[in-house]
Amino acid sequence: MDWQGQKQAELWMQILLLVFAAAALATGYIIGSFRMMMLIYAGGVVFTTLVTVPNWPFFNRHPLKWLDPSEAEKHPKPQKAVVSKDKKKSSKKVTAAG
């Protein structure tokens, strides 16, 4: 799954869970059944899991383009700059209160 597909899957997860939670709450309230509310919400969680967890093709529309290994050898990784240790340290006196 590519980065944009992962973002899309998370968005779908949030939307679907919210829709099923609202539908379950409304149905449970109208019917007056806590059991029915929980069954509808549990079905929504299962449905959401089946939609968002597998690596479906519509989550892979923007594949990552990796650098070819031969190109990576031609362009070495930049090195960090060396920081000099000649910085002056502050000479504050520490006094003990007592």
Distance bins in CASP14 RR format, pairs under 12 A and 6 or more apart:
PFRMAT RR
TARGET T0000
AUTHOR 0000-0000-0000
RMODE 2
METHOD distances of the structure
MODEL  1
1 7 0 0 0 0 1 0 0 0 0 0 0
1 8 0 0 0 0 1 0 0 0 0 0 0
1 9 1 0 0 1 0 0 0 0 0 0 0
1 10 0 0 0 0 0 1 0 0 0 0 0
1 52 0 0 0 0 1 0 0 0 0 0 0
1 53 0 0 0 0 1 0 0 0 0 0 0
1 54 0 0 0 0 1 0 0 0 0 0 0
1 55 1 0 1 0 0 0 0 0 0 0 0
1 56 0 0 0 0 1 0 0 0 0 0 0
1 57 0 0 0 0 0 1 0 0 0 0 0
1 58 0 0 0 0 0 1 0 0 0 0 0
1 59 1 0 1 0 0 0 0 0 0 0 0
1 60 1 0 0 1 0 0 0 0 0 0 0
1 61 0 0 0 0 0 1 0 0 0 0 0
1 62 0 0 0 0 0 1 0 0 0 0 0
1 63 0 0 0 0 0 1 0 0 0 0 0
1 64 0 0 0 0 0 1 0 0 0 0 0
2 8 0 0 0 0 1 0 0 0 0 0 0
2 9 0 0 0 0 0 1 0 0 0 0 0
2 55 0 0 0 0 1 0 0 0 0 0 0
2 56 0 0 0 0 0 1 0 0 0 0 0
2 57 0 0 0 0 0 1 0 0 0 0 0
2 58 0 0 0 0 0 1 0 0 0 0 0
2 59 1 0 0 1 0 0 0 0 0 0 0
2 60 1 0 1 0 0 0 0 0 0 0 0
2 61 1 0 0 1 0 0 0 0 0 0 0
2 62 1 0 1 0 0 0 0 0 0 0 0
2 63 1 0 1 0 0 0 0 0 0 0 0
2 64 1 0 1 0 0 0 0 0 0 0 0
2 65 0 0 0 0 0 1 0 0 0 0 0
2 66 0 0 0 0 0 1 0 0 0 0 0
3 9 0 0 0 0 0 1 0 0 0 0 0
3 10 0 0 0 0 0 1 0 0 0 0 0
3 59 0 0 0 0 0 1 0 0 0 0 0
3 60 0 0 0 0 0 1 0 0 0 0 0
3 61 0 0 0 0 0 1 0 0 0 0 0
3 62 1 0 0 1 0 0 0 0 0 0 0
3 63 0 0 0 0 0 1 0 0 0 0 0
3 64 1 0 0 1 0 0 0 0 0 0 0
4 10 0 0 0 0 0 1 0 0 0 0 0
4 11 0 0 0 0 0 1 0 0 0 0 0
4 58 0 0 0 0 0 1 0 0 0 0 0
4 59 0 0 0 0 1 0 0 0 0 0 0
4 60 0 0 0 0 1 0 0 0 0 0 0
4 61 1 0 0 1 0 0 0 0 0 0 0
4 62 1 0 1 0 0 0 0 0 0 0 0
4 63 0 0 0 0 1 0 0 0 0 0 0
4 64 0 0 0 0 0 1 0 0 0 0 0
5 11 0 0 0 0 1 0 0 0 0 0 0
5 12 0 0 0 0 1 0 0 0 0 0 0
5 13 0 0 0 0 0 1 0 0 0 0 0
5 52 0 0 0 0 0 1 0 0 0 0 0
5 55 0 0 0 0 1 0 0 0 0 0 0
5 56 0 0 0 0 1 0 0 0 0 0 0
5 57 0 0 0 0 0 1 0 0 0 0 0
5 58 0 0 0 0 1 0 0 0 0 0 0
5 59 1 0 1 0 0 0 0 0 0 0 0
5 60 1 0 0 1 0 0 0 0 0 0 0
5 61 1 0 0 1 0 0 0 0 0 0 0
5 62 1 0 0 1 0 0 0 0 0 0 0
5 63 0 0 0 0 0 1 0 0 0 0 0
5 64 0 0 0 0 0 1 0 0 0 0 0
6 12 0 0 0 0 0 1 0 0 0 0 0
6 13 0 0 0 0 0 1 0 0 0 0 0
6 52 0 0 0 0 1 0 0 0 0 0 0
6 53 0 0 0 0 0 1 0 0 0 0 0
6 55 0 0 0 0 0 1 0 0 0 0 0
6 56 0 0 0 0 0 1 0 0 0 0 0
6 59 1 0 0 1 0 0 0 0 0 0 0
6 60 0 0 0 0 0 1 0 0 0 0 0
6 61 0 0 0 0 0 1 0 0 0 0 0
6 62 0 0 0 0 0 1 0 0 0 0 0
6 64 0 0 0 0 0 1 0 0 0 0 0
7 13 0 0 0 0 0 1 0 0 0 0 0
7 14 0 0 0 0 0 1 0 0 0 0 0
7 52 0 0 0 0 0 1 0 0 0 0 0
7 59 0 0 0 0 1 0 0 0 0 0 0
7 61 0 0 0 0 0 1 0 0 0 0 0
7 62 0 0 0 0 0 1 0 0 0 0 0
8 14 0 0 0 0 0 1 0 0 0 0 0
8 15 0 0 0 0 0 1 0 0 0 0 0
8 51 0 0 0 0 0 1 0 0 0 0 0
8 52 0 0 0 0 1 0 0 0 0 0 0
8 56 0 0 0 0 0 1 0 0 0 0 0
8 58 1 0 0 1 0 0 0 0 0 0 0
8 59 1 0 0 1 0 0 0 0 0 0 0
8 60 0 0 0 0 0 1 0 0 0 0 0
8 61 0 0 0 0 1 0 0 0 0 0 0
8 62 0 0 0 0 1 0 0 0 0 0 0
9 15 0 0 0 0 0 1 0 0 0 0 0
9 16 0 0 0 0 0 1 0 0 0 0 0
9 48 0 0 0 0 0 1 0 0 0 0 0
9 49 0 0 0 0 0 1 0 0 0 0 0
9 50 0 0 0 0 0 1 0 0 0 0 0
9 51 0 0 0 0 1 0 0 0 0 0 0
9 52 1 0 1 0 0 0 0 0 0 0 0
9 53 1 0 0 1 0 0 0 0 0 0 0
9 54 0 0 0 0 1 0 0 0 0 0 0
9 55 0 0 0 0 1 0 0 0 0 0 0
9 56 0 0 0 0 1 0 0 0 0 0 0
9 58 0 0 0 0 1 0 0 0 0 0 0
9 59 1 0 1 0 0 0 0 0 0 0 0
9 60 0 0 0 0 0 1 0 0 0 0 0
10 16 0 0 0 0 0 1 0 0 0 0 0
10 17 0 0 0 0 0 1 0 0 0 0 0
10 48 0 0 0 0 0 1 0 0 0 0 0
10 51 0 0 0 0 0 1 0 0 0 0 0
10 52 1 0 0 1 0 0 0 0 0 0 0
10 53 0 0 0 0 0 1 0 0 0 0 0
10 59 0 0 0 0 0 1 0 0 0 0 0
11 17 0 0 0 0 0 1 0 0 0 0 0
11 18 0 0 0 0 0 1 0 0 0 0 0
11 48 0 0 0 0 0 1 0 0 0 0 0
11 51 0 0 0 0 0 1 0 0 0 0 0
11 52 0 0 0 0 1 0 0 0 0 0 0
11 59 0 0 0 0 0 1 0 0 0 0 0
12 18 0 0 0 0 0 1 0 0 0 0 0
12 19 0 0 0 0 0 1 0 0 0 0 0
12 47 0 0 0 0 0 1 0 0 0 0 0
12 48 1 0 0 1 0 0 0 0 0 0 0
12 49 0 0 0 0 0 1 0 0 0 0 0
12 50 0 0 0 0 0 1 0 0 0 0 0
12 51 1 0 0 1 0 0 0 0 0 0 0
12 52 1 0 1 0 0 0 0 0 0 0 0
12 53 0 0 0 0 0 1 0 0 0 0 0
12 56 0 0 0 0 0 1 0 0 0 0 0
12 58 0 0 0 0 0 1 0 0 0 0 0
12 59 0 0 0 0 1 0 0 0 0 0 0
13 19 0 0 0 0 0 1 0 0 0 0 0
13 20 0 0 0 0 0 1 0 0 0 0 0
13 44 0 0 0 0 0 1 0 0 0 0 0
13 45 0 0 0 0 1 0 0 0 0 0 0
13 47 0 0 0 0 0 1 0 0 0 0 0
13 48 1 0 1 0 0 0 0 0 0 0 0
13 49 0 0 0 0 1 0 0 0 0 0 0
13 50 0 0 0 0 0 1 0 0 0 0 0
13 51 1 0 0 1 0 0 0 0 0 0 0
13 52 1 0 1 0 0 0 0 0 0 0 0
13 53 0 0 0 0 1 0 0 0 0 0 0
13 59 0 0 0 0 0 1 0 0 0 0 0
14 20 0 0 0 0 0 1 0 0 0 0 0
14 21 0 0 0 0 0 1 0 0 0 0 0
14 48 0 0 0 0 1 0 0 0 0 0 0
14 52 0 0 0 0 1 0 0 0 0 0 0
15 21 0 0 0 0 0 1 0 0 0 0 0
15 22 0 0 0 0 0 1 0 0 0 0 0
15 44 0 0 0 0 0 1 0 0 0 0 0
15 48 0 0 0 0 1 0 0 0 0 0 0
15 51 0 0 0 0 0 1 0 0 0 0 0
15 52 0 0 0 0 0 1 0 0 0 0 0
16 22 0 0 0 0 0 1 0 0 0 0 0
16 23 0 0 0 0 0 1 0 0 0 0 0
16 41 0 0 0 0 0 1 0 0 0 0 0
16 43 0 0 0 0 0 1 0 0 0 0 0
16 44 1 0 0 1 0 0 0 0 0 0 0
16 45 0 0 0 0 1 0 0 0 0 0 0
16 46 0 0 0 0 0 1 0 0 0 0 0
16 47 1 0 0 1 0 0 0 0 0 0 0
16 48 1 0 1 0 0 0 0 0 0 0 0
16 49 0 0 0 0 1 0 0 0 0 0 0
16 50 0 0 0 0 0 1 0 0 0 0 0
16 51 1 0 0 1 0 0 0 0 0 0 0
16 52 1 0 0 1 0 0 0 0 0 0 0
16 53 0 0 0 0 0 1 0 0 0 0 0
17 23 0 0 0 0 0 1 0 0 0 0 0
17 24 0 0 0 0 0 1 0 0 0 0 0
17 41 0 0 0 0 1 0 0 0 0 0 0
17 42 0 0 0 0 0 1 0 0 0 0 0
17 43 0 0 0 0 0 1 0 0 0 0 0
17 44 1 0 0 1 0 0 0 0 0 0 0
17 45 1 0 0 1 0 0 0 0 0 0 0
17 46 0 0 0 0 0 1 0 0 0 0 0
17 47 0 0 0 0 1 0 0 0 0 0 0
17 48 1 0 1 0 0 0 0 0 0 0 0
17 49 0 0 0 0 1 0 0 0 0 0 0
17 51 0 0 0 0 0 1 0 0 0 0 0
17 52 0 0 0 0 1 0 0 0 0 0 0
18 24 0 0 0 0 0 1 0 0 0 0 0
18 25 0 0 0 0 0 1 0 0 0 0 0
18 41 0 0 0 0 0 1 0 0 0 0 0
18 44 0 0 0 0 0 1 0 0 0 0 0
18 45 0 0 0 0 0 1 0 0 0 0 0
18 48 0 0 0 0 0 1 0 0 0 0 0
19 25 0 0 0 0 0 1 0 0 0 0 0
19 26 0 0 0 0 0 1 0 0 0 0 0
19 40 0 0 0 0 0 1 0 0 0 0 0
19 41 0 0 0 0 0 1 0 0 0 0 0
19 44 0 0 0 0 1 0 0 0 0 0 0
19 45 0 0 0 0 0 1 0 0 0 0 0
19 47 0 0 0 0 0 1 0 0 0 0 0
19 48 0 0 0 0 1 0 0 0 0 0 0
19 51 0 0 0 0 0 1 0 0 0 0 0
20 26 0 0 0 0 0 1 0 0 0 0 0
20 27 0 0 0 0 0 1 0 0 0 0 0
20 37 0 0 0 0 0 1 0 0 0 0 0
20 38 0 0 0 0 0 1 0 0 0 0 0
20 39 0 0 0 0 0 1 0 0 0 0 0
20 40 1 0 0 1 0 0 0 0 0 0 0
20 41 1 0 1 0 0 0 0 0 0 0 0
20 42 0 0 0 0 1 0 0 0 0 0 0
20 43 1 0 0 1 0 0 0 0 0 0 0
20 44 1 1 0 0 0 0 0 0 0 0 0
20 45 1 0 0 1 0 0 0 0 0 0 0
20 46 0 0 0 0 1 0 0 0 0 0 0
20 47 1 0 0 1 0 0 0 0 0 0 0
20 48 1 0 0 1 0 0 0 0 0 0 0
20 49 0 0 0 0 0 1 0 0 0 0 0
20 51 0 0 0 0 0 1 0 0 0 0 0
21 27 0 0 0 0 0 1 0 0 0 0 0
21 28 0 0 0 0 0 1 0 0 0 0 0
21 37 0 0 0 0 1 0 0 0 0 0 0
21 38 0 0 0 0 0 1 0 0 0 0 0
21 40 0 0 0 0 1 0 0 0 0 0 0
21 41 1 0 0 1 0 0 0 0 0 0 0
21 42 0 0 0 0 0 1 0 0 0 0 0
21 43 0 0 0 0 0 1 0 0 0 0 0
21 44 0 0 0 0 1 0 0 0 0 0 0
21 45 0 0 0 0 1 0 0 0 0 0 0
21 48 0 0 0 0 0 1 0 0 0 0 0
22 28 0 0 0 0 0 1 0 0 0 0 0
22 29 0 0 0 0 0 1 0 0 0 0 0
22 37 0 0 0 0 0 1 0 0 0 0 0
22 40 0 0 0 0 0 1 0 0 0 0 0
22 41 0 0 0 0 1 0 0 0 0 0 0
22 44 0 0 0 0 0 1 0 0 0 0 0
23 29 0 0 0 0 0 1 0 0 0 0 0
23 30 0 0 0 0 0 1 0 0 0 0 0
23 36 0 0 0 0 0 1 0 0 0 0 0
23 37 0 0 0 0 1 0 0 0 0 0 0
23 39 0 0 0 0 0 1 0 0 0 0 0
23 40 1 0 0 1 0 0 0 0 0 0 0
23 41 0 0 0 0 1 0 0 0 0 0 0
23 43 0 0 0 0 0 1 0 0 0 0 0
23 44 0 0 0 0 1 0 0 0 0 0 0
23 47 0 0 0 0 0 1 0 0 0 0 0
24 30 0 0 0 0 0 1 0 0 0 0 0
24 31 0 0 0 0 0 1 0 0 0 0 0
24 32 0 0 0 0 0 1 0 0 0 0 0
24 33 0 0 0 0 0 1 0 0 0 0 0
24 34 0 0 0 0 0 1 0 0 0 0 0
24 35 0 0 0 0 0 1 0 0 0 0 0
24 36 0 0 0 0 1 0 0 0 0 0 0
24 37 1 0 1 0 0 0 0 0 0 0 0
24 38 1 0 0 1 0 0 0 0 0 0 0
24 39 0 0 0 0 1 0 0 0 0 0 0
24 40 1 1 0 0 0 0 0 0 0 0 0
24 41 1 1 0 0 0 0 0 0 0 0 0
24 42 0 0 0 0 1 0 0 0 0 0 0
24 43 0 0 0 0 1 0 0 0 0 0 0
24 44 1 0 0 1 0 0 0 0 0 0 0
24 45 0 0 0 0 1 0 0 0 0 0 0
24 47 0 0 0 0 0 1 0 0 0 0 0
25 31 0 0 0 0 0 1 0 0 0 0 0
25 32 0 0 0 0 0 1 0 0 0 0 0
25 33 0 0 0 0 0 1 0 0 0 0 0
25 34 0 0 0 0 0 1 0 0 0 0 0
25 36 0 0 0 0 0 1 0 0 0 0 0
25 37 1 0 0 1 0 0 0 0 0 0 0
25 38 0 0 0 0 0 1 0 0 0 0 0
25 40 0 0 0 0 1 0 0 0 0 0 0
25 41 0 0 0 0 1 0 0 0 0 0 0
26 32 0 0 0 0 0 1 0 0 0 0 0
26 36 0 0 0 0 0 1 0 0 0 0 0
26 37 0 0 0 0 1 0 0 0 0 0 0
26 40 0 0 0 0 1 0 0 0 0 0 0
26 41 0 0 0 0 0 1 0 0 0 0 0
27 33 0 0 0 0 1 0 0 0 0 0 0
27 34 0 0 0 0 0 1 0 0 0 0 0
27 35 0 0 0 0 0 1 0 0 0 0 0
27 36 1 0 0 1 0 0 0 0 0 0 0
27 37 1 0 0 1 0 0 0 0 0 0 0
27 38 0 0 0 0 0 1 0 0 0 0 0
27 39 0 0 0 0 1 0 0 0 0 0 0
27 40 1 0 1 0 0 0 0 0 0 0 0
27 41 0 0 0 0 1 0 0 0 0 0 0
28 34 1 0 0 1 0 0 0 0 0 0 0
28 35 0 0 0 0 1 0 0 0 0 0 0
28 36 1 0 1 0 0 0 0 0 0 0 0
28 37 1 1 0 0 0 0 0 0 0 0 0
28 38 0 0 0 0 1 0 0 0 0 0 0
28 39 0 0 0 0 1 0 0 0 0 0 0
28 40 1 0 0 1 0 0 0 0 0 0 0
28 41 0 0 0 0 1 0 0 0 0 0 0
29 36 0 0 0 0 0 1 0 0 0 0 0
29 37 1 0 0 1 0 0 0 0 0 0 0
29 40 0 0 0 0 0 1 0 0 0 0 0
30 36 0 0 0 0 1 0 0 0 0 0 0
30 37 0 0 0 0 1 0 0 0 0 0 0
30 40 0 0 0 0 0 1 0 0 0 0 0
31 37 0 0 0 0 1 0 0 0 0 0 0
31 39 0 0 0 0 0 1 0 0 0 0 0
31 40 0 0 0 0 1 0 0 0 0 0 0
33 39 0 0 0 0 1 0 0 0 0 0 0
33 40 0 0 0 0 1 0 0 0 0 0 0
34 40 0 0 0 0 0 1 0 0 0 0 0
34 41 0 0 0 0 0 1 0 0 0 0 0
35 41 0 0 0 0 0 1 0 0 0 0 0
35 42 0 0 0 0 0 1 0 0 0 0 0
36 42 0 0 0 0 0 1 0 0 0 0 0
36 43 0 0 0 0 0 1 0 0 0 0 0
37 43 0 0 0 0 0 1 0 0 0 0 0
37 44 0 0 0 0 0 1 0 0 0 0 0
38 44 0 0 0 0 0 1 0 0 0 0 0
38 45 0 0 0 0 0 1 0 0 0 0 0
39 45 0 0 0 0 0 1 0 0 0 0 0
39 46 0 0 0 0 0 1 0 0 0 0 0
40 46 0 0 0 0 0 1 0 0 0 0 0
40 47 0 0 0 0 0 1 0 0 0 0 0
41 47 0 0 0 0 0 1 0 0 0 0 0
41 48 0 0 0 0 0 1 0 0 0 0 0
42 48 0 0 0 0 0 1 0 0 0 0 0
42 49 0 0 0 0 0 1 0 0 0 0 0
43 49 0 0 0 0 1 0 0 0 0 0 0
43 50 0 0 0 0 1 0 0 0 0 0 0
43 51 0 0 0 0 0 1 0 0 0 0 0
44 50 0 0 0 0 1 0 0 0 0 0 0
44 51 0 0 0 0 1 0 0 0 0 0 0
44 52 0 0 0 0 0 1 0 0 0 0 0
45 51 0 0 0 0 0 1 0 0 0 0 0
45 52 0 0 0 0 0 1 0 0 0 0 0
45 53 0 0 0 0 0 1 0 0 0 0 0
46 52 0 0 0 0 0 1 0 0 0 0 0
46 53 0 0 0 0 0 1 0 0 0 0 0
47 53 0 0 0 0 0 1 0 0 0 0 0
48 54 0 0 0 0 0 1 0 0 0 0 0
50 56 0 0 0 0 1 0 0 0 0 0 0
51 58 0 0 0 0 0 1 0 0 0 0 0
51 59 0 0 0 0 0 1 0 0 0 0 0
52 58 0 0 0 0 0 1 0 0 0 0 0
52 59 0 0 0 0 1 0 0 0 0 0 0
53 59 0 0 0 0 0 1 0 0 0 0 0
54 60 0 0 0 0 0 1 0 0 0 0 0
57 63 0 0 0 0 0 1 0 0 0 0 0
65 71 0 0 0 0 0 1 0 0 0 0 0
66 72 0 0 0 0 1 0 0 0 0 0 0
67 73 0 0 0 0 0 1 0 0 0 0 0
67 74 0 0 0 0 1 0 0 0 0 0 0
67 75 0 0 0 0 1 0 0 0 0 0 0
67 77 0 0 0 0 0 1 0 0 0 0 0
68 74 0 0 0 0 1 0 0 0 0 0 0
68 75 0 0 0 0 0 1 0 0 0 0 0
69 75 0 0 0 0 0 1 0 0 0 0 0
END
